Amino acid sequence: MISFIRFGIITNIRLGIFLLMRILKWGEDRRLDKIRNNFGKLVFFWTFQAAWVWTVSLPLTIVNSSDKNPPVQALDVIGWIMWFIGITIEVIADHQKLFKNSPKNNGKWCNVGIWKYSRHPNYFGEILLWWGVFVASTPVLNGVEWLVIIGPIFLKLLLLFISGIPLLEKPADKRYGASREYHAYKNTTSPLIPLPHALYGNLPAWFKAAFLFEFPMYTQRNLKDKSS
């Protein structure tokens, strides 16, 4: 039980510290700046954020409110390992993305560290850690409580199709679309799961779409292929 409380505390404190650092360093949050003067959009934004947090945290909520206390099982260990790897990747990726604060990197996309092998490693870490929380919660789930699986599923769908990758790929394509190096990076770098360039670049398009989440919606139609 204590471990699950710590899962939530550590995850939320980490995210809060990072967002505070980003505002202090960058002086803005463009997602919020676009809607701060529209009351209706601002209310929807905060309501949606609250619903997001509640849904994703369902495994933690159920386990922390349960009076069951089974002994540590293999699924507990697997879940903790997934959570630890996920939050480690996310922390490292968020820190590495701050390289844009350096004037010498002005106008460059992030392709350092873990970002060399995934275009969105922070999202990969976020998804992995919450699936880890779910896996670690399964020993105490019973009957209808298994519906808490909608938490990590909701997060994954949200980041893959709505507020995550699609919102970042579009402006990146517009900003760097004329760069041959950007095309080479995008064609050989996985959108989510970190993989070596030589492996990912040689995989067929159908395999990438079916198993590695490289969907056509992530590339603008008017983007000219400079990498060929």
Contacts in CASP RR format, 6 or more apart in sequence:
PFRMAT RR
TARGET T0000
AUTHOR 0000-0000-0000
METHOD contacts of the structure
MODEL  1
MISFIRFGIITNIRLGIFLLMRILKWGEDRRLDKIRNNFGKLVFFWTFQA
AWVWTVSLPLTIVNSSDKNPPVQALDVIGWIMWFIGITIEVIADHQKLFK
NSPKNNGKWCNVGIWKYSRHPNYFGEILLWWGVFVASTPVLNGVEWLVII
GPIFLKLLLLFISGIPLLEKPADKRYGASREYHAYKNTTSPLIPLPHALY
GNLPAWFKAAFLFEFPMYTQRNLKDKSS
1 63 0 8 1.000
1 64 0 8 1.000
1 69 0 8 1.000
3 80 0 8 1.000
3 136 0 8 1.000
4 60 0 8 1.000
4 63 0 8 1.000
4 64 0 8 1.000
4 133 0 8 1.000
4 136 0 8 1.000
4 137 0 8 1.000
5 64 0 8 1.000
7 60 0 8 1.000
7 83 0 8 1.000
7 133 0 8 1.000
7 136 0 8 1.000
8 57 0 8 1.000
8 60 0 8 1.000
8 133 0 8 1.000
10 87 0 8 1.000
11 87 0 8 1.000
11 129 0 8 1.000
14 87 0 8 1.000
14 90 0 8 1.000
14 91 0 8 1.000
18 91 0 8 1.000
18 94 0 8 1.000
19 29 0 8 1.000
21 98 0 8 1.000
22 29 0 8 1.000
22 98 0 8 1.000
23 29 0 8 1.000
25 98 0 8 1.000
25 101 0 8 1.000
26 101 0 8 1.000
32 45 0 8 1.000
35 41 0 8 1.000
35 42 0 8 1.000
35 45 0 8 1.000
36 42 0 8 1.000
52 154 0 8 1.000
52 155 0 8 1.000
52 158 0 8 1.000
54 61 0 8 1.000
55 150 0 8 1.000
55 151 0 8 1.000
55 154 0 8 1.000
55 155 0 8 1.000
56 130 0 8 1.000
56 151 0 8 1.000
56 152 0 8 1.000
56 154 0 8 1.000
56 155 0 8 1.000
57 151 0 8 1.000
58 147 0 8 1.000
58 148 0 8 1.000
58 150 0 8 1.000
58 151 0 8 1.000
59 130 0 8 1.000
59 133 0 8 1.000
59 134 0 8 1.000
59 137 0 8 1.000
59 148 0 8 1.000
59 151 0 8 1.000
59 152 0 8 1.000
60 133 0 8 1.000
60 137 0 8 1.000
61 148 0 8 1.000
62 137 0 8 1.000
62 140 0 8 1.000
62 141 0 8 1.000
62 145 0 8 1.000
62 148 0 8 1.000
63 137 0 8 1.000
63 140 0 8 1.000
66 140 0 8 1.000
68 140 0 8 1.000
70 139 0 8 1.000
70 140 0 8 1.000
73 139 0 8 1.000
75 135 0 8 1.000
75 136 0 8 1.000
75 138 0 8 1.000
75 139 0 8 1.000
76 136 0 8 1.000
76 139 0 8 1.000
78 132 0 8 1.000
78 135 0 8 1.000
78 136 0 8 1.000
79 132 0 8 1.000
79 133 0 8 1.000
79 135 0 8 1.000
79 136 0 8 1.000
80 132 0 8 1.000
80 136 0 8 1.000
82 128 0 8 1.000
82 129 0 8 1.000
82 131 0 8 1.000
82 132 0 8 1.000
82 135 0 8 1.000
82 136 0 8 1.000
83 128 0 8 1.000
83 129 0 8 1.000
83 132 0 8 1.000
83 133 0 8 1.000
83 136 0 8 1.000
85 125 0 8 1.000
85 128 0 8 1.000
85 129 0 8 1.000
86 124 0 8 1.000
86 125 0 8 1.000
86 126 0 8 1.000
86 128 0 8 1.000
86 129 0 8 1.000
87 125 0 8 1.000
87 129 0 8 1.000
89 114 0 8 1.000
89 121 0 8 1.000
89 122 0 8 1.000
89 124 0 8 1.000
89 125 0 8 1.000
89 128 0 8 1.000
89 194 0 8 1.000
90 121 0 8 1.000
90 122 0 8 1.000
90 125 0 8 1.000
90 126 0 8 1.000
90 129 0 8 1.000
92 113 0 8 1.000
92 114 0 8 1.000
92 121 0 8 1.000
93 114 0 8 1.000
93 115 0 8 1.000
93 121 0 8 1.000
93 122 0 8 1.000
93 125 0 8 1.000
94 122 0 8 1.000
96 110 0 8 1.000
96 112 0 8 1.000
96 113 0 8 1.000
96 114 0 8 1.000
96 115 0 8 1.000
97 110 0 8 1.000
97 115 0 8 1.000
97 122 0 8 1.000
99 105 0 8 1.000
99 110 0 8 1.000
99 112 0 8 1.000
100 106 0 8 1.000
100 107 0 8 1.000
100 108 0 8 1.000
100 110 0 8 1.000
107 175 0 8 1.000
109 172 0 8 1.000
109 175 0 8 1.000
109 176 0 8 1.000
109 182 0 8 1.000
109 185 0 8 1.000
111 185 0 8 1.000
111 189 0 8 1.000
114 121 0 8 1.000
114 194 0 8 1.000
115 121 0 8 1.000
116 189 0 8 1.000
116 197 0 8 1.000
117 189 0 8 1.000
117 190 0 8 1.000
117 194 0 8 1.000
117 195 0 8 1.000
117 196 0 8 1.000
117 197 0 8 1.000
118 124 0 8 1.000
118 189 0 8 1.000
118 190 0 8 1.000
118 191 0 8 1.000
118 192 0 8 1.000
118 193 0 8 1.000
118 194 0 8 1.000
118 195 0 8 1.000
119 165 0 8 1.000
119 169 0 8 1.000
119 185 0 8 1.000
119 186 0 8 1.000
119 189 0 8 1.000
119 190 0 8 1.000
119 191 0 8 1.000
119 192 0 8 1.000
120 159 0 8 1.000
120 164 0 8 1.000
120 165 0 8 1.000
120 168 0 8 1.000
120 191 0 8 1.000
120 192 0 8 1.000
121 194 0 8 1.000
123 159 0 8 1.000
123 164 0 8 1.000
123 165 0 8 1.000
123 192 0 8 1.000
124 192 0 8 1.000
124 193 0 8 1.000
124 194 0 8 1.000
126 155 0 8 1.000
126 159 0 8 1.000
127 152 0 8 1.000
127 155 0 8 1.000
127 156 0 8 1.000
127 159 0 8 1.000
127 192 0 8 1.000
130 151 0 8 1.000
130 152 0 8 1.000
130 155 0 8 1.000
131 152 0 8 1.000
131 156 0 8 1.000
132 152 0 8 1.000
133 152 0 8 1.000
134 148 0 8 1.000
134 149 0 8 1.000
134 151 0 8 1.000
134 152 0 8 1.000
137 148 0 8 1.000
141 148 0 8 1.000
158 164 0 8 1.000
159 165 0 8 1.000
160 192 0 8 1.000
160 213 0 8 1.000
160 215 0 8 1.000
161 217 0 8 1.000
165 191 0 8 1.000
165 192 0 8 1.000
165 213 0 8 1.000
165 218 0 8 1.000
166 217 0 8 1.000
166 218 0 8 1.000
169 191 0 8 1.000
169 218 0 8 1.000
169 219 0 8 1.000
170 220 0 8 1.000
172 182 0 8 1.000
173 219 0 8 1.000
173 220 0 8 1.000
173 223 0 8 1.000
174 220 0 8 1.000
176 182 0 8 1.000
177 183 0 8 1.000
177 223 0 8 1.000
177 224 0 8 1.000
177 226 0 8 1.000
178 224 0 8 1.000
178 226 0 8 1.000
179 226 0 8 1.000
180 226 0 8 1.000
180 227 0 8 1.000
182 226 0 8 1.000
183 225 0 8 1.000
183 226 0 8 1.000
183 227 0 8 1.000
184 227 0 8 1.000
186 219 0 8 1.000
187 201 0 8 1.000
187 227 0 8 1.000
188 197 0 8 1.000
188 198 0 8 1.000
188 200 0 8 1.000
188 201 0 8 1.000
189 197 0 8 1.000
189 200 0 8 1.000
190 200 0 8 1.000
190 208 0 8 1.000
190 212 0 8 1.000
190 214 0 8 1.000
191 212 0 8 1.000
191 213 0 8 1.000
191 214 0 8 1.000
191 218 0 8 1.000
192 212 0 8 1.000
192 213 0 8 1.000
193 212 0 8 1.000
193 213 0 8 1.000
195 212 0 8 1.000
200 208 0 8 1.000
200 212 0 8 1.000
203 212 0 8 1.000
205 214 0 8 1.000
208 214 0 8 1.000
209 215 0 8 1.000
209 216 0 8 1.000
END
